[in-house]
Amino acid sequence: MNKYDAFLIKYAEIGIKGKNRHIFEEALVRQIRIALRPCQGSFNVIRTYGRVFVEAKSDYDFEEVTEALSHVFGIWGICPVAEYDLMPLEQLCETAADFIKSEYPDGGSSATAYTFKVRTRRMNKEYPQDSLVINAEVGHAVLEACPNMSVDVHKPEITFSIEVREKIYLYSQVIPGPGGLPVGVGGKCMLLLSGGIDSPVAGYMVAKRGVRIDAVYFNAPPYTSERALQKVIDLAREISVYTGPIRLHNINFTEIQLYIYEQCPHDELTIIMRRYMMRIAERIARENECLGLITGESIGQVASQTLAALAVTNEVCTLPVFRPLIGFDKEEIVQVSKKIGTYETSILPYEDCCTIFVAKHPVTKPKADVIRKHEHYLDEKIDEMVERALETDEIINVSNYRPREEC
């Protein structure tokens, strides 16, 4: 049997949403249910004022459940709780002291000293004693049961929490969650996903603000291999742990790249290719009701990401382009990629289409009028090629979750 009957889910930012808070809470409950689908056991996810509870209806794997919940955007803290029926204060003191001793079995020994405080939240106003009385009486009971512990209400090592609702919940652990807002409350965007380090991190960061993610990948066979495509699928799967299922659009971009290579100045290859990628991504985004594009660009990281280059790239877009990494340096991006588990996949040595066709000396300060003039060299065939590229769209449904009955 598991030691804990349920998990109390704490959120932070959702709590300031005023009259719209229920919308965010319902989205959080929905994402929690999705995250728990692969987990062993049966769970009941309940929304109550200011809290969400995940009640275990059967035996479960503690590590598996906490790992799943720790990837749900919107969760600030995961608290494993022991659940009890309402009881008189005297019995509560005894139960609470036993709970603390079981949580910190060395707390009453001479070898280890802990400081603690008791914090009660009494939502059930029919319970006869108020929070201050419960704090004092339970604190006294814990001191008697664990003589080596001492009270510190300012900087305690242990905060022992009691929630008095329709039942009584006891907990002392708070496992950190990822924060942010639950996926789905912020609309949907299209991520330009390459095989590099940056774009998966960009998708993660926008999804953390409640945005659902679709993705597009520009493939260039035979210059890129099946392993390069599989690498991108694996990256999408890794970020889907946080974002939920992703529809990945695989676009054959070879014909367009070769045509640009033949017709345009080579120092402008990356910029012109990037502009056509953005045009195609926007077409797919609009067809899939996305409200914006996401890229992993940051200022000055490569020649195509100078301010001048980004301005020229933006010119072809009517949807907003979100660049959450715009002010990050490479090391900061790498640290996030390691944190979310995409780094090791990103550094696998399979080339993407941008690196295959990169110029030796790319322009760093492109001018929009010059780029537009050189794009006219493509007028004879480019529109037809764009349509053919769109026809190659292979939709790959990527998910980290195994199907199971709704929680």
FISE-382556 format. One record per atom (N, C-alpha, C): x, y, z; residue in one letter. Coordinates in pm, whole numbers, plus 32768, in hexadecimal, padded with zeros to 4 digits. Each point is the difference from the previous one (the first is absolute). Layout:
BEGIN
XYZA;...
// end
This chain:
BEGIN
80547F878000M;7FAC80798000M;8057807E8000M;7FCE80677FBDN;8048807E7FFCN;7FEC804F8080N;8064804B8022K;7FFE8051807AK;7FA080757FF3K;7FED80327F84Y;7FB080787FEAY;7F807FDE7FB5Y;7F94803E802AD;7F7C7FE67FC5D;7FE580577F86D;804580717FF7A;7FE180607F96A;807680607FEEA;7FF380557F9CF;8061806B7FE8F;7FB480847FF8F;8028805B8054L;7FC880877FFAL;805380507F9CL;7FBE803A7F9DI;8045804A7F96I;7FF38095801CI;80728041800FK;800080918017K;802280487F7EK;7FC0806F7FE9Y;802380557F8EY;8019808D8034Y;804480507FB0A;80238088802AA;7FB980657FA7A;802C800B7F84E;7FCE80697FA6E;7F6A7FF37FE5E;7FCD7F877FFCI;7F717FEC7FE7I;7FAD8046806BI;803780098078G;7FB5803A8070G;7FE280937FF2G;803F80477FA0I;7FE780907FF2I;7FA9801E7F86I;7FBC7F9A7FCBK;7FB380117F85K;7F7180318018K;7FDE801A807CG;7F7F803D801EG;7F8A7FAB7FD3G;7FA080407FBDK;7F857FBA7FD9K;80187F967F95K;807180077FBDN;80207F9B7F9AN;804F7F8B8038N;80147FFE8082R;80577F998039R;7FCC7F747FE5R;7F7D7FEE7FFFH;7FC97F797FECH;80287FC77F78H;801280587F9CI;80287FD27F7BI;808B7FC38007I;805B80418048F;80887FD0800EF;80057F828056F;7FAD7FFD8069E;7FFC7F898056E;7FCE7F867FB3E;7F9880137FAEE;7FCC7F917FB1E;80677FCE7F9BE;804B805F7FC5A;806A7FD87FA2A;806E7FB38049A;801F802A807AL;80667FB9804EL;7FD37F738020L;7F827FF18029V;7FC97F7B801BV;80097FA77F84V;7FDF80397F8ER;80057FB47F82R;808E7FD27FE2R;806380588012Q;808B7FDA7FE4Q;80357F9B8065Q;7FD38009807CI;80287F9C8064I;7FCB7F767FD9I;7F857FFC7FD3R;7FC77F7F7FD7R;804C7FC47F8BR;802780567FA1I;804F7FCF7F8EI;80867FCA8030I;80408049805BA;80857FD88031A;7FFB7F7C804BA;7F8F7FE28042L;7FF57F878050L;7FD87F857FAFL;7FDD80127F83R;7FD17F8E7FAFR;80637F8C7FFCR;8083801B7FF0P;805C7F8E7FF9P;801D7FBF8087P;7FD4803E806DC;80297FD48085C;7FB07F87802FC;80447FAC8048Q;7FBC7F8F8040Q;7F9F80348068Q;7F897FC58005G;7F9E80278066G;7F8E80527FC8G;7F9F801A8057S;7F89804E7FDDS;7FFA807C8058S;7FDC80727FC3F;8004807E8049F;7F8180507FE7F;7FDB804E8064N;7F8F805B7FF5N;8036808E8014N;7FF480557F98V;803480888008V;7F8C805E8021V;800C80458070I;7F9380518035I;802D8092800AI;7FAC80597FD1R;801A8090800DR;7FA980378070R;804280408061T;7FB98045806AT;803C8089800FT;7FC680558052Y;802B808C8005Y;8093800B8026Y;804F803A7FA4G;808C801B801BG;805C7F877FFCG;7FCA7F8C7FE2R;804F7F878003R;7FCC7F9D7F97R;805B7FA87FD7V;7FDA7F8B7FB1V;80377F888049V;7FAD7F97800FF;802B7F858042F;80027F8D7F9BF;80687FB08007V;80087F847FB4V;7FF37F8F8065V;7F8B7FC18003E;7FE77F94805FE;80207F7A7FC0E;804C7FAE8046A;80217F7B7FCFA;7F8F7FA08023A;7FCA7FC07F99K;7F927FA28015K;80317F708004K;80827FEE7FEAS;803B7F7B8005S;80948010801FS;80477F918007D;808F80078018D;804580427F88D;807180418016Y;8044804A7F97Y;80958006801EY;804D802A7F9DD;80918012800FD;801B80938020D;8030801B8079F;8012808A802EF;805E804D7FA4F;80727FC67FDEE;806280467FACE;7FC7801D7F76E;7FB67FA17FC9E;7FC680117F7CE;7F9B80737FFFE;7FAC80058065V;7F9880688006V;803D80898015V;805D800D805DT;803C80848018T;8051802E7F87T;80417FA37FB9E;804880247F86E;7F9F80347F96E;7F8F7FBE7FEFA;7F9D802D7F9EA;7FCA808A8023A;7FDE8015807EL;7FC78080802AL;806780717FF8L;807F7FE0800FS;806880687FFFS;8017803A7F75S;7FBD7FC97F99H;800C80347F79H;7F83804B7FD4H;7FA280168059V;7F8280427FDBV;800B8096801BV;7FFE804F7F94F;800380918011F;7F85802F804DF;801680608058G;7F9580328056G;800F7FD2808FG;804B7F938016I;80157FCC8087I;80798044803EI;7FEC803A8075W;806F803D804AW;803C7F9C8062W;7FAB7FB08041G;80307FA18062G;7FA77F848006G;803E7F8E801AI;7FB97F80800CI;80157FD0808EI;7F937FF2804BC;800A7FDE808EC;7FC27F768018C;80507F9C801FP;7FC77F7E8025P;7FBA800B8087P;7F817FDA8005V;7FB28017807AV;7FC67F7D8036V;7FF17FFE8084A;7FB27F988043A;7F75803B801AA;7F9B7FB27FE0E;7F7580318003E;7FB57FBA8072E;7FB58050804EY;7FB57FCA8071Y;7F74803C8003Y;7FA47FB5803BD;7F7D8039801CD;800E806A806CD;7F9F805A8007L;80028066806AL;80047FBD8089L;804F803B805AM;80127FC78084M;800E806F8066M;7FE77FE5807FP;801480678068P;8092802B8007P;801680758038L;808780378006L;805F7FA6804CL;7FD57FC5806EE;80587FA8804FE;80327F8B7FAAE;7FA57FC57FB2Q;80277F917FA9Q;805980317F8EQ;7FE3807A7FCEL;8052803A7F96L;80908014802FL;8011802D807BC;808780148037C;804E7F7D8002C;7FBE7F96802CE;80407F7D8007E;80227FCE7F73E;7FA2800F7FA4T;80157FD37F76T;8071804F7FBET;800080848017A;806780547FC3A;808B7FDD8035A;800A7FE78081A;80817FDB803BA;80327F7C7FC6A;7FA67FA07FF0D;80267F807FC4D;802C80137F6FD;7FBC80597FB9F;802380197F74F;808D803B7FF6F;801E80618055I;8085803E7FFDI;806C7F998023I;7FE57FAB8062K;80647F9B8024K;80197F9F7F8DK;7F957FE17FB5S;80137FA67F8ES;804880457F8DS;7FEC80847FF0E;8043804B7F97E;809480178021E;801D80188080Y;8089801F802BY;80217FA68077Y;801A7F807FE5P;80137FA0806DP;8077801E805AP;805F804E7FCED;807380238055D;7FED80858048D;7F8B803A7FF2G;7FE980858039G;7FFC80038097G;7FE67F8D803DG;7FFB7FFE8092G;80807FCD803FG;80637FE17FADS;807D7FC98037S;805F80708026S;80687FDC8041S;806380658026S;805F80217F8ES;7FFE7FAB7F98A;805F80147F92A;7FD580707FA1A;7F7F80137FF2T;7FCE80607F9DT;7F9D805F8040T;8011807E7FE5A;7FA480668033A;7FC080487F8BA;7F7D80108007Y;7FB7804A7F99Y;7FB680748041Y;7FF7806E7FB8T;7FA5806A8027T;7F837FF57FAAT;7F8F80268039F;7F827FF17FB8F;7F9E806D8028F;7F9A800C7FAEK;7F8B804B8028K;7F857FBA7FC8K;7F8E801C803BV;7F817FC97FD2V;7FB280707FBCV;7FCA7FE27F8AR;7FB080627FB8R;7F7B7FBE7FDAR;7F9580388031T;7F7B7FC87FE9T;7FAF805A7FA5T;7FBA7FC37FA4R;7FA080477FACR;7F777FC18019R;7FA9804A8045R;7F7E7FCB8027R;7F9580387FA2R;7FE87FBB7F91M;7F9880297FA2M;7F757FD98032M;7FFA7F988051N;7F807FD38039N;7FE8804C8082N;7FB080697FF8K;7FEA80578074K;7FA77FC0806AK;7FC97F8B7FE3E;7FB27FBA8065E;80597FB38062E;80807FF27FDCY;805B7FC0805DY;800F805C8079Y;7FEF7FCE807AP;7FF2805A8075P;807980558021P;80797FD07FEDQ;8077804E8023Q;803580497F84Q;803480798016D;8036804B7F8ED;80917FD97FE6D;803A803C7F99S;80867FDA7FD4S;806A8017806CS;7FF8806F8046L;8065801E8065L;7FFF7F9A8071L;7F8A7FD7802AV;7FF67F9C806BV;80377F7A7FCFV;7FDC7FDA7F86I;80317F817FC9I;809980037FF6I;803880707FCEN;8092800D7FF8N;80417FE98088N;7FCB80428065A;803C7FF98086A;7FF67F73803AA;7F8A7FC37FF7E;7FEC7F7D803EE;804E7F927FB7E;7FFD80057F7DV;804B7F9A7FB4V;809780148014V;802D807D8002G;808E801A801AG;802D7FC88085G;7FAC80118066H;80207FCB8085H;80097F677FFCH;7FA27FC17FB7A;7FFF7F6E7FF7A;807D7FCC7FB7A;802B80477F9AV;80787FD77FB6V;807C800D8058V;8007806C804EL;80738013805AL;80087F918067L;7F8D7FD38032E;80007F948062E;80297F7B7FC0E;7FD07FE97F84A;801F7F817FBDA;808F7FFE7FCBA;803580737FDDC;8087800A7FC6C;805080658051C;80357FDA8072P;803E8060805BP;807B80467FC7P;803B7FC97F98N;807780407FC7N;7FDD806D7F9BN;7F8280097FDAM;7FD5806A7FA5M;7FE98080804DM;800780707FB9S;7FE38082803ES;7FB380577F9DS;7FBA80608034V;7FAC80567FAEV;805080777FCCV;7FEF801D7F81D;8037807B7FC2D;7F99802F7F9BD;7FB580688022V;7F93802B7FA9V;803080577F8DV;808080298000H;803480597F98H;80477FB37F91H;805F7FA98025K;804B7FB47F9BK;80087F6E8028K;7F8D7FBC8003P;80017F73802AP;80397FA57F94P;803D7F93802CE;802B7F9A7FA0E;7F8A7FAF7FCDE;7F9C7FF28053I;7F877FB47FDCI;7F8680598016I;7FAD800C7F9AT;7F7D803F8012T;7F987F927FF9T;7FC17FE88070F;7F9A7F978009F;7F7980417FE7F;7FBF7FD97F93S;7F8480427FD6S;7F877FA8801BS;7F9680428029I;7F807FBE801AI;7F94804B7FB2I;7FB37FB87FB2E;7F8E803B7FB9E;7F827FC28037E;7FA780558034V;7F817FD08036V;7F9380277F9EV;7FCD7FA07FB8R;7F9580147F9ER;7F907FA08021R;7FC77FBC7F9CE;7F9E7F99801FE;80457F87803FE;80857FF97FEAK;80567FA18044K;8078804B8036K;80597FB98042I;807B803D8034I;80757FC77FB1I;805780597FD2Y;80747FD97FB1Y;807F802C8049Y;805F7FA4800EL;807E801D8041L;80727FED7F9CL;805D805F7FFEY;80747FF07FA8Y;807380588031Y;807A7FDB7FD7S;807580518022S;8060800F7F8CS;7FEB7FB67F94Q;8057800C7F8BQ;7FBE80577F96Q;8051804D7FBAV;7FD280487F89V;80657FE37F91V;7FD87FAB7FA1I;80567FDE7F90I;7FEC806B7F95I;806B80427FD0P;7FEE806F7FA2P;7FC17FD47F7CP;7FA680537FCDG;7FCA7FF07F7BG;804080647FA1G;7FDD7FFC7F80P;804180587F9EP;7FCA808E7FFEP;7F8E80198042G;7FC480867FFCG;7FBE801D7F7CG;7FEE807F7FE1G;7FC280277F83G;7F6A7FF38002G;7FC67FF17F89L;7F707FF47FEEL;7FE07F7E7FB9L;7F8D7FC2801CP;7FE07F807FC1P;7FF2800D7F69P;80367F9F7FB9V;7FFD80017F6EV;7F6F80037FD0V;7FE580577FA0G;7F7C80097FC5G;7FB68080801EG;802B80498069V;7FB8807B8023V;802D80777FACV;806F7FF17FB6G;803880717FB6G;7FF97FF27F69G;7FA97FA77FCEG;7FF77FEE7F6FG;80697F9F7FCEG;801D80077F7EK;805C7FA27FC1K;805F80497FA3K;807F7FD27FFCC;806680397FA8C;80477F917FB5C;804280287F92M;804E7FA37FAEM;80948017801AM;80437F96802EL;80908005801DL;804E7FD17F87L;806280517FD3L;805D7FD37F9AL;806B7FAE8047L;7FF27F7C7FF6L;80537FA4804DL;806F7FC77FA8L;807B801C8025S;80737FC67FBAS;803C7F958059S;80737FCD7FDAG;80427F9D8053G;8064803C8060G;7FFF80848012G;806380418055G;7FD7800B8091G;804E804B8049I;7FE980108090I;7F918066801BI;7FF680687FADD;7FB080758022D;7F697FED7FF2D;7FD37FCA7F8FS;7F7080007FE5S;7FB07FAB8062S;80307F8C8030P;7FB27FB98066P;7FF080538080P;806980498025V;7FF880558078V;7F9A80707FEAV;8000803A7F88A;7F9E80697FE2A;7F717FCC800BA;7FE97F877FCBG;7F7B7FC4800BG;7FD77FE98090G;805D7FCE8050Y;7FE77FEA808EY;7FD980828046Y;804A806B7FE3M;7FEA807D8048M;7F7A80407FDDM;7FD87FF77F82V;7F7D80387FDBV;7F907FA88036V;80127F7B7FFBA;7F9B7FA68039A;7FED801B8095A;806B80298044K;7FF5801E808FK;7FA18074801CK;7FE680517F9CR;7FA0806D800FR;7F737FD77FD8R;7FE87F7E7FF7G;7F7A7FCE7FE7G;7FDE7FEB7F6EG;806480067FA8V;7FE77FF77F6FV;80107F6F7FD1V;7FA07FD07FB4R;800A7F7C7FC3R;805B800A7F86R;804F7F977FE9I;806980047F9AI;7FE57F9B7F91I;8001802F7F83D;80167FAC7F8CD;808B80227FCCD;80377FAE7FA7A;808880187FD1A;800C7FE17F6CA;806180437FBFV;801F7FE57F74V;80967FEB7FF4V;80257F9A7FB2Y;808C7FDF7FE8Y;801880007F69Y;806C80427FD5F;802380077F73F;806E7F9B7FE3F;7FD97F997FB7N;80587F917FE0N;803F80167F76N;80767FCB7FE9A;804280157F7FA;803F7F7F7FCEA;7FAE7F997FE8P;80397F857FC9P;803080177F70P;806A7FC37FD1P;80547F9D8046P;80738040804FP;80008086800AY;806E80438046Y;7FF67FEF8098Y;7F877FE9802FT;7FEF7FDB808CT;7FCB7F718005T;80237FB78069S;7FE07F728008S;7F817FE88050S;7FD27F837FFCE;7F8F7FD88054E;802280108094E;80807FF38020R;80278012808CR;7FED8091802DR;800F805F7FA4A;7FE9808D8023A;7F6C8016801FA;7FA77FC37FB0L;7F71800A801CL;7FDF7FBD8085L;80387F8B8017Q;7FE47FBA807EQ;803080518077Q;806F80457FEFK;80328057806BK;7F9A806B8024K;7FC2803D7F9BV;7F9C80688017V;7F837FC48041V;7FD87F897FD4I;7F8D7FBC803FI;801E7FE68093I;807B7FD4801CD;80267FE6808BD;7FFE80818054D;802E806E7FC4L;7FFA80808048L;7F718029801CL;7FA97FEE7F9CA;7F7280218016A;7FC67FAA806FA;80277F818002R;7FCD7FA78069R;8032802D808AR;807C802C8006E;8038802A8081E;7FBC807D8035E;7FE380607FAAI;7FBB80788034I;7F6B7FE78013I;7FC97F967FBFS;7F727FE18014S;7FE47FD1808ES;806A7FD98049V;7FEF7FE0808FV;7FC580798048V;802680787FD5Y;7FCE807C803BY;7F8980387FB3Y;80077FFD7F7CT;7F9D80477FAET;7F837FB07FE2T;80067F7C8016G;7F967FA97FD0G;80197FDB7F6FG;7FA57FB37FC2P;80147FCF7F77P;801C806F7F9CP;805A7FE67FA2I;802880617F9AI;7FE57FC67F76I;7FC3804F7FA9R;7FF27FDC7F73R;8077803A7FB5R;80587FA87FD3L;807B80297FBCL;7FEC7FF77F69L;801080727FBBH;7FF180077F6FH;808B7FF17FC0H;80147F967FB7N;80807FE57FBDN;7FF5802E7F6FN;804D80697FDBI;7FF8803D7F7CI;80807FE47FB1I;7FF07FD07F86N;80737FEB7FA6N;802580877FC2N;807680348026F;802B80867FD9F;80717FFD7F99F;80267F887FD2T;80787FF27FABT;7FF5804F7F7FT;7F917FF47FBBE;7FF080417F7EE;80108097800CE;7FC380398066I;800980918014I;808F80288021I;80427FB58056Q;808A80228024Q;805E7FFC7F88Q;7FF37F9A7FADL;80567FF57F8AL;7FE680727F9EL;7F8280267FF2Y;7FDC806D7FA5Y;803A80858032Y;7FF480198082I;803C80798039I;80977FFE7FEEI;803D7F8C8014Y;80917FF27FF1Y;802C80207F71Y;7FAD7FD87F9FE;802280177F74E;7FEC80917FD5E;7F9C80438038Q;7FD480807FCAQ;802D807A804FQ;80207FF1807FC;801780748057C;80928009802CC;802D80788027P;808880118034P;80187FA68079P;80727FC08004H;80177F9C8068H;800D803E808BH;8029807C800AD;8009803C8086D;7F76801E803AD;7F987FF67FABE;7F768018802FE;7FAF7F80800AE;803F7F8F7FEDL;7FB67F817FFFL;7FB07FEA807FL;8041800F8073T;7FBD7FE1807ET;7F88805B8016T;800F80817FE4I;7F9380608015I;7F8A7FDF7FA4I;801B7FE77F81I;7F927FE67FA2I;7FBD7F7A801FI;80507F9B8020M;7FC57F808029M;7FAA8011807DM;8034804E805DR;7FB68016807CR;7F7B80477FE3R;8000805F7FA6R;7F8480477FDER;7F9A7FA17FC4R;802C7FA17FAFY;7FA07FA17FC7Y;7FD27F998067Y;80557FDD805CM;7FD47FAC806EM;7F9280448051M;80138081801BM;7F9D804B804DM;7F7C800B7FB4M;800980167F7ER;7F8680077FAER;7FB27F7D8006R;80487F917FEFI;7FBD7F7D8002I;7FCC7FE1808BI;804F801B8067A;7FD47FE88089A;7F82804F8020A;7FFA807C7FCEE;7F898051801AE;7F857FC67FBAE;80117FCF7F86R;7F907FC17FBBR;7FC97F898050R;805B7FAD802FI;7FD67F8B8050I;7FC1802E8084I;803B8066803CA;7FCC8034807FA;7F7180317FF0A;7FE6804C7F99R;7F7880357FEBR;7F9D7F907FE5R;802A7F9B7FB3E;7FA77F8F7FE4E;7FDF7FB0807EE;8056800B8065N;7FEC7FB5807DN;7FD9805A8074N;7FCF80787FE1E;7FCA805D8064E;80678028806AE;807D800B7FD6C;80688031805AC;800180997FFDC;8023803C8071L;7FFC8091800DL;808980427FF2L;80687FAF7FEDG;8086803A7FF1G;80647F947FE0G;807A802B7FE0L;80717FA77FE6L;8063800B8073L;804B7F958019I;80677FFE8068I;80837FD57FC0I;806A804A801CT;80857FD87FD2T;806180038076T;80727FBF7FEEG;80677FFB8068G;806E80677FEDG;7FE5806A7FB8E;806780637FE1E;80238056807AE;808080268008S;802C80638063S;806080607FBAS;7FFE807A802CI;8048806A7FB8I;80957FE17FF5I;80317FFF7F84G;808F7FF77FE8G;803D7F76800CG;7FAF7F998017Q;803A7F7B8014Q;80427FCD7F80Q;7FBF80157F8DV;80397FDF7F7DV;7FDF80737FA2V;80357FF87F86A;7FF0806F7FA2A;7F6E801D7FDFA;7FAC7F997FFDS;7F7380157FDES;7FAF80338076S;804380198072Q;7FB7802D8077Q;803180878032Q;8041804D7FA9T;801B808B8022T;7F7C804C7FFCT;7FFE8077803BL;7F83804E7FFEL;7FD3801C7F72L;806080217FA8A;7FDC801D7F75A;7FC57F847FBEA;803B7F8B8018A;7FCF7F857FC4A;7F767FDB8035A;7FEC80108082L;7F7D7FE0803AL;7F94805C7FC9L;8023807F7FECA;7F9F805F7FC8A;7FD97FD87F72A;80627FD67FB0V;7FE47FD67F76V;7FAC7F808000V;801D7FA4805CT;7FB27F85800AT;7F70801E8029T;7FF0805A8060N;7F7A80238031N;7FA7803B7F93N;803C803E7F9EE;7FB6804A7F9BE;7F9A7FA87FB7E;801C7F7E7FF4V;7FA87FA97FB1V;7F8E7FC88054V;7FFD801D8081C;7F9C7FC6805AC;7F9280658021C;7F867FD18002T;7F9280528033T;7FD57FD2808CT;80187F808020L;7FEC7FD28089L;807280318058L;7FE980138080P;806F80248059P;80647F8E800AP;80808024800EV;806B7F9E8011V;8036800E808DV;7FF57F95804FF;802D8003808AF;808B7FC08008F;805D804A803DR;808A7FD38011R;802580078094R;7FD97F9C804EP;801580098091P;80937FFE8029P;805B7FD77FA6L;808E7FFA8022L;804D807B7FD1L;7FB980687FD7I;803E80707FBAI;8074803E804EI;7FF980048085G;806A803D804FG;805A7F9E8047G;7FF17F7D7FE2F;80517F9A8042F;80877FF07FBAF;80697FE1804ED;807B7FD37FBFD;7FFB7F687FF7D;80627FC67FB7K;7FF97F727FE3K;80037FAA807DK;805180268060E;800C7FB08079E;7F7C7FFC804DE;7FB980708002E;7F7D80028044E;7F9F7FA27FBBE;80037FFE7F7BI;7FA87FA77FB5I;80247F6E801BI;80817FE48001V;802F7F78801AV;7FD17FD0808AV;800680588063Q;7FD67FD98087Q;7F6C7FDB8004Q;7FAD804B7FB9V;7F717FDE7FFCV;7FEC7F7C7FB6V;80497FEC7F92S;7FF07F847FB3S;80277F868053S;8065800F8055K;80257F928059K;7F947FE98069K;7FC9806A8031K;7F977FF68065K;7F857FB67FCBK;7FDA80197F84I;7F857FC57FCAI;801B7F7D7FB5I;80807FD87FF6G;80207F7D7FCAG;800F7FF87F69G;801480727FBCT;800F7FFC7F6ET;8092800B7FD2T;805A80238058Y;808880217FD6Y;80467F8B7FBCY;7FFC7F8B803DE;804A7F8E7FCBE;7FCF7FD97F75E;7F80800F7FE7T;7FCB7FE57F7AT;8029806E7F9FT;7FFC807C802CS;801F80717FA9S;808E7FFC7FCAS;805D7FC9804DI;808D80027FD5I;80267F867FADI;7FA07FA87FE2L;801F7F907FA7L;802980367F78L;80637FC37FBEP;803F803D7F89P;7FB57FE67F7EP;7F7D80207FFCY;7FB57FF07F85Y;7FDC808A7FCCY;802980237F88E;7FF380867FCAE;7F6E80227FE0E;7FDC807F8013D;7F7D802D7FCFD;801580507F80D;7F9180287FC3C;800A803C7F7AC;804580888003C;7FF880488070C;804080838008C;80987FF47FFEC;80347F9D8049T;80927FF28007T;803A7FC67F7FT;7FB17FB27FB8I;80307FC57F83I;8019806C7F96I;7FA680637FF8F;800780627F94F;80358088802EF;804380058071V;8030807F8034V;807180377FA8V;800180857FF0A;806980407FB0A;8080800C8052A;807280087FBAK;807F800F8046K;800B80888043K;7FCD80697FBDH;800780878037H;7F7680427FF5H;7FA37FDA8059P;7F7880357FF7P;7FF980948022P;7FA580457FC1V;7FEB808E801BV;7FCA8010808EV;803580628047T;7FD38018808AT;7FA6807A800DT;800480587F9AK;7FAC80788004K;7FB080097F7DK;7FA77FA07FEBP;7FB280027F84P;7FA280777FFCP;7FE5802E7F87K;7FA0806D7FEBK;7F857FC77FBBK;7F8D80248033A;7F847FC37FD0A;7FEA80177F6CA;801E80797FCFD;7FE7801B7F72D;805C7FAC7FA7D;807B7FE9802DV;805E7FAD7FB3V;7FD17F6E8000V;7FD57FCF8073I;7FD17F768009I;7F847FED7FA8I;7FA480608006R;7F887FF57FACR;80257FFD7F6BR;806080557FD9K;802D80047F75K;80387F787FD5K;804F7FC38055H;803D7F807FDCH;7F9B7F8E8006H;7F99800F8051E;7F967F9A8000E;7FB280007F7CE;8001806E7FB8H;7FBE80037F7CH;80437F9F7F9EH;807D7FDB801AY;80417F9C7FACY;7FB97F798007Y;7FAC7FF08066L;7FBA7F818015L;7F7380007FC7L;7FD380717FCAD;7F7380117FDCD;7FCB7F957FA1D;80557FCD7FA9E;7FD17FA47F99E;7FC57F80803BE;803B7FCD806EK;7FD87F7C8031K;7FDA7FFA8094K;80218067804CI;7FFB7FF28092I;7F747FE78035I;7F9A80427FC6D;7F787FEC8034D;7FD47F707FF1D;801E7FC47F8EE;7FDC7F747FEAE;804D7FA68061E;807D80218018M;80507FB0805BM;7FCB8007808FM;7FD480768029V;7FC6800F8086V;7F837FA9800CV;7FAC80007F98E;7F877FAC8005E;80257F6D8006E;80657FD77FB2R;80297F748004R;803A7FDC8089R;8049805D803DA;80357FE68086A;7F8F7FEC8065A;7F9B80527FF5L;7F8D7FF3805AL;7FB97F7B7FECL;7FFF7FCE7F84E;7FC07F807FE4E;804D7F8B803DE;80808014801ET;80507F94803DT;7FE97FF78097T;7FAF80588037D;7FED80068091D;7FD87F778038D;805B7FC6804DE;7FE67F828046E;7FEA80208093E;7F897FE58032I;7FE18020808CI;80217F888057I;80598017805FI;802A7F98805EI;7FCC8026808AI;7FA97FAF8037N;7FCA801A8085N;80617FCB8069N;8037805B804DV;80697FDD8060V;7FCA8013808DV;80117F9A8052S;7FD080098089S;80587FAA805AS;8010802C807AN;80497FB28062N;7FA37FA88052N;7F7D80097FE4Y;7F9F7FBB8054Y;7FC77F857FBCY;7FED7F96804FR;7FBD7F8A7FCER;7F6A800D801BR;7FA97FDA7FA1P;7F70800C8015P;7FD27FAE8078P;7FA480388049R;7FC37FBA806FR;7F79803F8019R;7FA97FBF8048E;7F7D803B801CE;80118083804BE;7FA2805B7FECE;800680848042E;80047FEF8095E;805880508040C;800E7FF68093C;7F8080318043C;
// end
